[in-house]
Amino acid sequence: MRGLFLLMLLSTLGLTHAQFGKNCEVRQLKINAFSPGMEYEMGLGVNSTLDIRIALQPSLDPFTARPLENYELFPAITVQNRYYYNFGSRSRSRRSIYGNSANYIGPSVSILEPGSRIIDGQVAEGIFATAGLVTGLQRSYDSGLSFSIDVGGAYYLGPFEGGIYPVVNLSLGWIISEKRWCVGR
């Protein structure tokens, strides 16, 4: 677990090293409706942000014998270091980059707390985590509506036999507070 955390930290530092100026928003706070909760995104470098989400998040249930067939809604904290790679091309084609409207890639870590429950006649309890890479897109509109979706793969860690499984995160909500930097519309 420590090695994985160190790898994620080094990836974050590598993406933000020697970047000057900004293309992304300095910070924005969002309320999510699809995965009920809050999300805070702050600019780290020219094209990178740190996104922190606290929400009820759909996830595979790795405690079951067939996790790919069992999805549940769990309280979760998700942290992503997003590197937006197409701000320039969106600006050149006169498309909006407001609210970090661009495509991204980056490491993603989630900690989920499913609580105690009975699965296959046994008590399943304890937190679990995911750590992996995702790619996605985010679009924000002048009305404040914000949408993001990312997909990737992650290693599931916890009191069960771990493994690499798919990860999908979907956010639909509203920007309630922002500090603008980018001038693209």
NUTOR-745669 format. One record per atom (N, C-alpha, C, O): residue in one letter; x, y, z. Coordinates in steps of 0.02 Angstrom, whole numbers, plus 32768, in hexadecimal, padded with zeros to 4 digits. Example, Ala and Ser with C-alpha at 12.3 -4.5 7.8 and 13.67 -1.06 7.14 Angstrom:
# residues 2
A82947EE48186
A82677F1F8186
A82947F5B8186
A82C87F5A81A7
S82827F908162
S82AC7FCB8165
S82858002818A
S829E80398192
This chain:
# residues 185
M802A7FC58000
M800080008000
M802C803E8000
M801E806E7FDC
R8062803E8028
R808E8078802B
R80AF80847FE7
R80B680BE7FD2
G80C3804E7FC6
G80E480547F85
G80B480727F51
G80C8809B7F28
L8075805E7F54
L804380797F27
L803880C47F34
L803280EC7F06
F803480D67F74
F802B811D7F87
F806781467F6F
F805E817D7F55
L80A3812C7F78
L80E0814F7F62
L80E081587F16
L80F3818D7EFD
L80CB81257EF1
L80C781297EA8
L8095815F7E93
L80A481867E65
M805B81637EB4
M802A81967EA4
M804581DC7EB4
M803A820A7E8D
L806881E37EEC
L808582247EFF
L80B9823A7ECC
L80BA82747EB8
L80E4820C7EB7
L8117821D7E85
L80F7822F7E42
L8110825C7E1F
S80C1820E7E30
S809E821E7DF2
S808182657DF6
S8085828B7DC5
T806582767E2F
T804A82B97E39
T808082EE7E33
T807783207E11
L80B882E27E54
L80EF83127E51
L810B83177E0A
L811D834E7DF4
G810F82E07DE7
G812982E17DA2
G80FD83097D73
G8116832B7D46
L80BB83067D7D
L808E832B7D51
L809083767D5F
L8083839E7D32
T80A0838A7D9C
T809F83D07DAD
T80E383F17DAC
T80E7842E7DB2
H811883CB7DA4
H815C83E67DA6
H816984157D6B
H815984057D32
A8185844F7D78
A819B847F7D46
A816384987D19
A816F84A47CDE
Q812784A07D34
Q80F184BD7D0D
Q80E685047D25
Q80E385127D61
F80DF85327CF5
F80D685787D05
F809585917CE5
F808285787CB0
G807485C17D05
G803485D87CEB
G7FFF85A57CF8
G800B85727D19
K7FC285B27CDF
K7F8B85837CE9
K7F5C85857CAE
K7F5185BA7C90
N7F41854C7C9D
N7F0985477C6F
N7ECA85357C95
N7E9285427C7E
C7ED185167CD0
C7E9784FD7CF5
C7E7E85317D27
C7E9E85637D36
E7E4285237D40
E7E25854C7D74
E7E5185477DB3
E7E6F85127DC0
V7E56857D7DD8
V7E7D857B7E16
V7E5C854D7E48
V7E7D85247E69
R7E1A85537E4E
R7DF485257E7A
R7DAA85297E68
R7D91855C7E50
Q7D8884F27E76
Q7D4084F17E6E
Q7D2284BD7E9D
Q7D3E84877EA7
L7CE984CE7EBA
L7CC584A27EE7
L7C83848F7EC4
L7C6084BA7EAA
K7C74844E7EC4
K7C3984367EA1
K7C0E840A7ED0
K7C2883E97EFC
I7BCD840C7EC4
I7B9F83DE7EE3
I7B8C83AB7EAE
I7B7983BE7E76
N7B91836B7EBE
N7B8183377E8E
N7B3C831A7E9D
N7B2B830C7ED7
A7B1583107E69
A7AD382F47E71
A7AD282A97E61
A7AAF82837E83
F7AF782937E2E
F7AF6824C7E1A
F7B1582217E50
F7AF781EF7E66
S7B5182337E66
S7B7082137EA0
S7B6C82477ED7
S7B9982717EDD
P7B3882467F00
P7B2C827C7F30
P7B69828B7F5B
P7B83825F7F7D
G7B7E82CA7F59
G7BB882DE7F81
G7BD5831F7F69
G7BB683447F44
M7C13832D7F7F
M7C37836A7F6F
M7C7783597F4C
M7C9383237F55
E7C8E83887F22
E7CCD837F7EFE
E7CF283C17EFD
E7CD583F67EF0
Y7D3383BF7F0A
Y7D5D83FA7F0A
Y7D9783ED7EDA
Y7DBA83BA7EE0
E7DA2841B7EAC
E7DD784147E7B
E7E0284537E7D
E7DE8848B7E78
M7E44844A7E85
M7E7184847E88
M7EAA847B7E56
M7EC384437E4D
G7EBE84B27E37
G7EF484B07E07
G7F3684A57E29
G7F4584C37E5D
L7F5F847A7E0B
L7FA3846D7E25
L7FD884897DF7
L800C84A17E0E
G7FCC84877DB7
G7FFD849D7D86
G7FDB84B77D49
G7F9F84C77D4B
V7FFF84BB7D12
V7FE484D57CD4
V7FA584AF7CBF
V7F7184CE7CB2
N7FA9846F7CBD
N7F7284457CA5
N7F5D84107CD6
N7F3B83E07CC2
S7F6E84167D15
S7F5D83E07D44
S7F3883FB7D80
S7F4184347D96
T7F0D83D07D9B
T7EE683E17DD6
T7EE683A77E07
T7EF6836E7DF5
L7ED483B67E45
L7EC783837E77
L7E7D83847E84
L7E6183B87E97
D7E5C834C7E7A
D7E1383477E82
D7E0583197EBC
D7E1C82E07EBF
I7DDE83337EED
I7DCB830C7F28
I7D7F83087F2B
I7D5D833B7F2B
R7D6582CB7F2F
R7D1D82C17F2F
R7D0982987F6C
R7D2782647F79
I7CD782AF7F90
I7CBA82897FC7
I7C71827E7FB4
I7C4A82AD7FB0
A7C5F823E7FA9
A7C1C82317F8F
A7C0781E97F9B
A7C3081BF7FB0
L7BC881DB7F8E
L7BB181967F88
L7BC181817F41
L7BA7819E7F11
Q7BEC814F7F3A
Q7C07813D7EF9
Q7BF680F67EE7
Q7BFF80C97F10
P7BDD80EA7EAB
P7BD280A57E96
P7C1580827E8C
P7C4480A07E71
S7C1A80447EA1
S7C58801E7E9A
S7C497FD47E96
S7C147FBC7EAA
L7C7A7FAF7E7B
L7C777F677E7F
L7C787F547EC9
L7C937F797EF2
D7C5B7F1B7ED9
D7C5F7F037F1D
D7C937ECA7F20
D7C827E917F13
P7CD27EDA7F32
P7D077EA87F30
P7D017E727F66
P7D267E417F64
F7CD37E7A7F96
F7CCA7E487FC9
F7CA37E0B7FAF
F7CA47DD67FCE
T7C827E127F76
T7C5A7DDC7F5B
T7C857DAD7F30
T7CBC7DBF7F1C
A7C6B7D727F23
A7C907D417EFB
A7C967D587EB2
A7CC77D477E91
R7C667D7E7E9A
R7C677D987E55
R7C607DE37E56
R7C297DFD7E4B
P7C977E087E63
P7C927E507E6A
P7C7A7E747E2B
P7C5A7EA97E30
L7C897E5A7DF0
L7C747E7C7DB2
L7C297E7A7DA8
L7C0F7EA07D7F
E7C067E4F7DCC
E7BBE7E4B7DC6
E7B997E6E7DFE
E7B5B7E717DFD
N7BBD7E887E2F
N7B9D7EA67E6A
N7BB57EEE7E74
N7BEF7EFA7E85
Y7B887F1C7E6A
Y7B967F637E74
Y7B6E7F7B7EB1
Y7B357F677EBB
E7B8D7FA67ED7
E7B6C7FC37F12
E7B7C800E7F14
E7BA880267EF1
L7B5880327F3E
L7B6480797F4A
L7B8680807F8E
L7B68806F7FC1
F7BC480997F8F
F7BEB809E7FCD
F7C0180E67FDA
F7C0E810B7FAB
P7C0580FA801A
P7C24813A802A
P7C6E81368017
P7C9081058027
A7C88816A7FF5
A7CCC81677FDC
A7CEE81AC7FDC
A7CCD81DF7FD8
I7D2F81AA7FE0
I7D5A81E47FD4
I7D8681D27F99
I7DA9819F7F9A
T7D8481FB7F64
T7DAB81EF7F28
T7DD9822A7F1C
T7DC382647F1E
V7E18821C7F0F
V7E4A82507F00
V7E68823F7EBB
V7E7E82077EAF
Q7E6882727E90
Q7E8682697E4D
Q7EB582A37E3E
Q7EA782DC7E50
N7EEC82947E1E
N7F1982C87E03
N7F0D82C87DB8
N7F26829D7D94
R7EE682F87DA1
R7ED182FA7D5B
R7F0283247D32
R7F11835D7D44
Y7F1A83087CFC
Y7F42832E7CCB
Y7F1783387C8E
Y7F0783087C6A
Y7F0283777C82
Y7ED883887C48
Y7F0583917C0C
Y7F2F83BE7C0B
Y7EFB83687BD9
Y7F2983687BA1
Y7F10838B7B62
Y7F34838E7B30
N7ED483A77B63
N7EBD83C77B25
N7EA1840D7B2E
N7E7584227B08
F7EB984327B60
F7EA484787B68
F7EB684A07B29
F7E8D84C77B10
G7EF384977B0F
G7F0B84BE7AD6
G7EE084B27A98
G7ECC84E27A77
S7ED284747A87
S7EAB84667A4B
S7E63847E7A53
S7E4584947A22
R7E47847B7A8F
R7E0384947A9A
R7E0284E07A92
R7DD484FB7A74
S7E3485037AAD
S7E37854C7AA6
S7E4085617A5D
S7E1F858F7A45
R7E6C853E7A39
R7E79854F79F3
R7E3A854679C8
R7E30856B7998
S7E11851579D8
S7DD4850A79B2
S7D99853179CF
S7D5F852479BE
R7DA8855F79FC
R7D76858D7A1B
R7D4085687A44
R7D07857E7A47
R7D5485307A61
R7D26850D7A8F
R7D3785217AD6
R7D7185327AE5
S7D0785207B01
S7D0F85367B46
S7D3E85097B6E
S7D3E84CC7B66
I7D6785297B98
I7D8E85047BC9
I7D7A85187C10
I7D9B85077C40
Y7D42853E7C15
Y7D2785537C55
Y7D1A85167C82
Y7D0184E37C6A
G7D2C851B7CC1
G7D2084E67CF1
G7D4884A77CE2
G7D3284707CF3
N7D8284B07CC3
N7DAD84787CAF
N7D8984497C7E
N7D8C840C7C86
S7D6984677C4D
S7D4884407C18
S7D7D84267BE9
S7D9184487BBA
A7D9383E97BF6
A7DC883CA7BCD
A7DCA83807BDD
A7DA483687C08
N7DF6835C7BBC
N7E0083147BC8
N7E3D830D7BF6
N7E6A83367BF4
Y7E3E82D87C1E
Y7E7482D07C4F
Y7E8882877C56
Y7E6582597C41
I7EC2827F7C76
I7EDC823D7C88
I7EFF82467CCB
I7F1A827C7CD9
G7EFF82137CF4
G7F2482197D33
G7F1781E07D64
G7EEA81B77D59
P7F3E81DF7D99
P7F3581AD7DCD
P7EF681BD7DF7
P7EE481F77E00
S7ED781897E0F
S7E9A818F7E37
S7E9E815F7E72
S7EAF81247E69
V7E8D81787EAD
V7E8C814F7EE9
V7E49815A7F0C
V7E3481937F14
S7E2881247F20
S7DE981297F44
S7DEC80FE7F83
S7E0A80C87F83
I7DCE81187FB8
I7DC580F17FF6
I7D7A80EC8000
I7D58811F8004
L7D6180AF8006
L7D1980A3800C
L7D0A8080804E
L7D3080558064
E7CD28092806D
E7CBE807780AE
E7C7A805680A6
E7C47807780AE
P7C7880158097
P7C387FF5808B
P7C0F7FE480CA
P7BD37FD680C4
G7C2E7FE68104
G7C0A7FD28140
G7C057F868145
G7C1C7F638118
S7BE87F6E817A
S7BE07F258184
S7BA27F0D8160
S7B6E7F2E8161
R7BA77ED38140
R7B6E7EB48120
R7B7B7E6A8118
R7BB37E538120
I7B477E458109
I7B4C7DFC8101
I7B517DEC80B6
I7B257DFF808F
I7B867DC780A3
I7B8F7DB1805E
I7B9E7D678060
I7BCD7D518081
D7B767D41803D
D7B7E7CF8803A
D7B817CD88080
D7BA87CAB808C
G7B577CF180AE
G7B537CD580F1
G7B8A7CEA8120
G7B8D7CD18159
Q7BB77D17810B
Q7BED7D2E8136
Q7BEB7D7A813C
Q7BD47D9D810F
V7C037D928175
V7C067DDA8180
V7C417DF7815A
V7C7A7DE18163
A7C337E28812F
A7C687E4B810A
A7C6C7E918127
A7C3B7EB68129
E7CA87EA4813D
E7CB07EE78159
E7CF77F00814C
E7D247ED9813E
G7CFF7F408152
G7D407F5F8149
G7D407F8C810B
G7D1A7F8280DC
I7D6C7FBD810E
I7D727FEA80D5
I7D9B7FC9809E
I7DC07F9980AA
F7D937FE28061
F7DBE7FCC802A
F7DD180088001
F7DB3803E8006
A7E037FFF7FD7
A7E1D80377FAF
A7E2A80207F68
A7E317FE57F5A
T7E2C80517F3C
T7E4080447EF7
T7E7780757EE5
T7E7880AD7EFE
A7EA580607EBC
A7EDB808B7EA4
A7EEB80787E5C
A7EF8803D7E4D
G7EE980A97E2F
G7EF5809A7DE9
G7EF980D87DBF
G7F03810F7DD8
L7EF180CF7D7E
L7EF381057D4D
L7EB0810B7D2B
L7E8F80D97D1C
V7E9B81497D1E
V7E5D81567CFA
V7E6981897CC3
V7E9881B07CC5
T7E3D81897C92
T7E3A81BD7C60
T7DF281D37C5C
T7DC481AB7C65
G7DE882137C4F
G7DA3822B7C4F
G7D9C826E7C2E
G7DCA828A7C11
L7D5F82887C34
L7D5182CB7C1B
L7D2582EF7C4C
L7CFF82D17C72
Q7D2C83327C4B
Q7D04835C7C76
Q7CEA83967C4C
Q7D0F83B37C24
R7CAB83A67C55
R7C8D83DF7C33
R7C6684087C65
R7C4083ED7C8D
S7C70844A7C63
S7C4C84787C8E
S7C2D84AE7C63
S7C4984C07C2F
Y7BF584C77C78
Y7BCF84F87C50
Y7BC585387C79
Y7BC985377CB6
D7BB7856F7C56
D7BAE85B07C77
D7B7685AE7CAC
D7B7885D67CDB
S7B4785827CA5
S7B11857B7CD6
S7B29855E7D17
S7B0685617D4A
G7B6785427D18
G7B8285227D53
G7B7C84D77D51
G7B9A84B47D7A
L7B5684BD7D21
L7B5184747D1A
L7B9584577D09
L7BB884727CDE
S7BA784207D2A
S7BE884017D1F
S7BDE83B57D19
S7BB783977D3E
F7C0283987CE9
F7BFC83517CDC
F7C4283357CD3
F7C6B83537CB1
S7C5182FB7CF1
S7C9082DA7CE4
S7C86828E7CE7
S7C5D82757D0E
I7CAC826B7CBE
I7CAB82227CBF
I7CF2820B7CB4
I7D1582267C88
D7D0881DA7CDA
D7D4981BC7CCE
D7D4581717CD5
D7D1D81577CFB
V7D70814F7CAF
V7D7281067CAF
V7DBB80F17CB2
V7DE781157C9C
G7DC680B77CCD
G7E0A809D7CD0
G7E0B805A7CF5
G7DD980387CFB
G7E4680497D0C
G7E4F800C7D32
G7E70801C7D74
G7E98804B7D79
A7E607FF57DA7
A7E7D80017DE9
A7E867FBF7E0D
A7E637F8E7E01
Y7EB67FBE7E3A
Y7EC17F857E66
Y7E967F8F7EA3
Y7E997FC47EC3
Y7E6E7F5E7EB5
Y7E427F617EF0
Y7E677F427F2B
Y7E7D7F097F27
L7E6D7F687F61
L7E917F537F9E
L7E607F4F7FD8
L7E337F787FDE
G7E697F1D8002
G7E3E7F18803E
G7E417ED3805C
G7E6D7EAB804A
P7E137EC4808A
P7E127E8380AB
P7DF27E4D8080
P7DC37E2C8096
F7E0B7E448044
F7DF27E148014
F7E2B7E087FE3
F7E5F7E287FE7
E7E227DDA7FB5
E7E567DCE7F83
E7E537E077F51
E7E227E0E7F2C
G7E887E307F4F
G7E8A7E6B7F23
G7E907E577EDA
G7E9F7E1E7EC9
G7E847E887EAF
G7E897E7C7E68
G7E7F7EBD7E42
G7E6A7EEF7E5E
I7E8E7EBA7E01
I7E847EF57DD7
I7E407EEF7DB5
I7E307EBD7D95
Y7E177F237DBF
Y7DD47F267DA3
Y7DC87F6A7D84
Y7DEE7F997D90
P7D937F717D5C
P7D847FB27D3E
P7D6B7FE47D72
P7D4F7FD17DA5
V7D7680247D62
V7D5E805B7D8B
V7D3A808C7D5E
V7D53809D7D29
V7CFF80A27D73
V7CDA80D57D4E
V7CC081077D81
V7CA180F47DB3
N7CCD81477D76
N7CB4817C7DA1
N7C8B81AC7D76
N7CA181C07D40
L7C5081BF7D8E
L7C2581ED7D6B
L7C0E82227D9B
L7BF682147DD2
S7C1782617D87
S7C00829A7DB0
S7BD482C67D86
S7BE582D77D4D
L7B9C82D97DA2
L7B6F83087D82
L7B5783377DB9
L7B3983207DEA
G7B6583777DB3
G7B5283A57DE7
G7B5B83ED7DD3
G7B5A83FF7D98
W7B6584187E06
W7B6A84607DFB
W7BA7847D7E1D
W7BB884697E55
I7BC784AB7DFC
I7BFE84D17E1A
I7BDE85067E46
I7BB885307E2E
I7BEE85057E87
I7BCF85357EB5
I7C00856C7EC9
I7BEB85A07EE2
S7C4085607EBF
S7C7385927ED0
S7CAF85877EA2
S7CC2854E7E96
E7CCB85BE7E89
E7D0385B77E5C
E7D3285F27E62
E7D1D86297E77
K7D7085E87E4F
K7DA0861E7E46
K7DBD86127E01
K7DE285E17DF6
R7DAD863E7DD3
R7DBE86357D8D
R7E0686487D7F
R7E2086787D9D
W7E2686257D52
W7E6786387D37
W7E6386387CEC
W7E7786687CCB
C7E4986017CD1
C7E4885FB7C88
C7E17862E7C6B
C7DE4863E7C89
V7E2786467C2F
V7DFC86787C10
V7DD4865B7BD7
V7DAC867E7BB8
G7DDE861B7BC8
G7DB985FC7B90
G7D6F85F57B9F
G7D5D85E77BD8
R7D4685FE7B6E
R7CFE85F67B76
R7CE685C07B4A
R7CAA85B17B49
